[in-house]
């Protein structure tokens, strides 16, 4: 994979400004398209598959009734977004528009499991073995079939007793309603690191983070 094909963050931001159907999630870009019928969603799924086959670049696609969830990344570039992903995403958007599909950026989500530990190397292989996951260069582990959530090991010298939490990635443009809803249902928010991430604590002390692509 030529280095020039990997898109730097500032350039990716520019691309996405012209692609309102798409948002950035960790290591990829994602979109959700909603059609009027299940049959139309299947047709869109087929169109996406045809475009991917022509480009020999294959996204992850999930069909749910009248909605199609699409995520594209370049695995041969170490799970980064490249110019090929942008080109393919543009074709998907064209096919969705031709079928009258409605973009649903509010439904874009990505979930990671974070484990606080002072010795990541001591437990990473055990988690990978139990889940059938593969180890990545950054020390995290991932489902080789792209179905389960990624797991990363957050190194800290003072891990809490409750060491597991979820990182819920949402587009920054859609994070406001999510945080408002959490406040309405009584969750406690710590926004010291917002908009990069906001720590949410539930009524029993469990935590998860609402993360966005925006820097602090």
N, C-alpha and C positions, 0 to 999 in steps of 0.2 A: 504494500500500500504506500504510494508516494506521500511524503509528508505534506506536500502542498494540498492534497485532497482533504485533509482534516481541517475542519473549519474552526477558526479561533472564536472565542466567545463574542467579541465585539461584532465580528462579521455575521455570526449566527443571529445575533439580535437584529441586525439589519435585514437579513433574509426573512425572519419571522414577522417583521413589521409588514412585509408584503404578502404574508401567508396567514391571514386572520383565523383560518380554521385550525392552525397547528400551534402547539405549545411545547416548550422544552421540559423534559423530565430527566432524571439522572441518566446520562449517557445516551440519550435518544431524543427524538421528537415524536409527538403523539397527537392523534386527532380522533374524534368520535363523530360519526355521521348517522343521522336519524332519517329514516325513510317513512313513507306513508303506510307501507305494507311490509310484511315479512318477505313476500316474493320480490319486492324491489330491493330489499336488503341483500337477498341472495344474489340478485343480478349485480349489485354493486360489489359484493364479495368476489364474484366471478371476474368482473372487470379489473378489480385490483390484482387478482391472481394473474390475469393475462398480462397486465402492464409489468408486474414484477418478473414474470417469466421472460418477457422480451428484453428487459434490462439485466437479467440474471442477477437480481438483487432482491432478496426476499424479506419482507417485513413480517412481524407477528400480527396476525389478524384474528379477532374474536367476534363471531357473529352471535348476537343475542336478540332474537325476535326481529324487531325492526331497527336495530342499531348495530353498527359495525365499528368496533374499536380497533384502531391501527397504531402500531408503534414501529418505527424504523430506526435502525442503527447499523453501523458497519462493524461486524464482528472481526473482520480481518484487519481492522484498524484499532483493535483493542477495545471495542465497545464505545466508539466515539462517533459523532455525527460528521459525515463527509459530504462533499458536493453531490455524490450519488444519492444520498438520502434526500437532499433538497430537491433534486430533479425528479425523483420518484414520488415524493410527496406532492409536488405540483401536478403530476399526472393524475394522482388519486383525487385531488381536489377538482380537477376538470371533469373526471368521470362522475364524481358525486354531484356536481352542479348540473351535469347533463341529465341526471336522473331525478333532479329536484330534491336531493337529500339536504337536510338541514344540519349544519355543524352544531355540535353540542360541546363547546369547550368547558362548560360547567361540569361535565361528567368525566373529565380527564383526571386520572389519579394514578399514583404509583406508590406502592407500600414496600418499605424495607423493615427488617427486624434488626435492631441494634442491641448488642450485648456488651455491657460495661465489664471490662476485665483489666487486670494489671499484667496479665500474661496471655496475649492473644494466641501465640504459637502453641500454648499448652492445650487449648481446647478446639482450635479451628478444625483440625483433622478429624476429631471425634464427631463434631457436628456434620461435617461433610460426609463422613461414612454413614452416619445414621439417616441422613436425608437423601443420599445418592447425589450430592452436589459436587461441583468441581471447584477447585481453588483458583482464584484469580491473582493477577500480579500485585494488586493493591492490598492483598491480605484478606479480602472478603471471599465469600463463597456464593455460588449461584447455581440454580437449577439448570442443567445443561439443555433441558427441553423448553426453558423459558416460561414455565407455568407457575412455579412457586415463587414467593417473594425472596429477594436477595437478603443475605445475612452479612452484616459487617460487625467488626469487633472494635468498639470504641475504647481505646486504651486510656486508662486512668489509674493513677496510683492509689485512689481511694474509691473503689467501686461500691455502690450502694448494695444493701442486702437484696433489694429487688433490682436485679441487674438487667432485665429485659425491658425494652420499650419499642414502640413502633414509630417509624418516621413516615408520615403520610405526606407525600409530595402532591401539591396542587399548584396550578398556574397562579402566579402572583395576581393576575387580573381577576381571578375567581376566589382569592383567599378571604376577601372581606366578608362575604356572606357566610362562609364557613366559620370564621371566628365569631361573628355576630351570633350565629346559631348556638355555638358552644357557650357563649355568655348567657344566652336565654335559658339554657337547660342547666345552668348552675356550675359549669366547669370553671376552674381557676386558670387564668392565663398569665404567663410571665413573658412579656414581650421585650425583654432587655436585648435580645439578639435579633429582633424583627427588623426588616421583613425576611431575613434569611431563614429564621425559624422562630416559632413561638412554642414555648413549653406549656403543655396543657396537663393539669392535674385533676383527676376525677374526685368524687366525694369520698373514695376509700384510699386515696393516696397513690393510685396507679397513674403513670405518666405516658404521654406520647407527644410527638412534636408535629406541628403543622409546618412543613417546609416549603419554600418556594425557590425559584431560580434567581430571585433578586438578591443582590448583595446587601449586606448591612450598611 
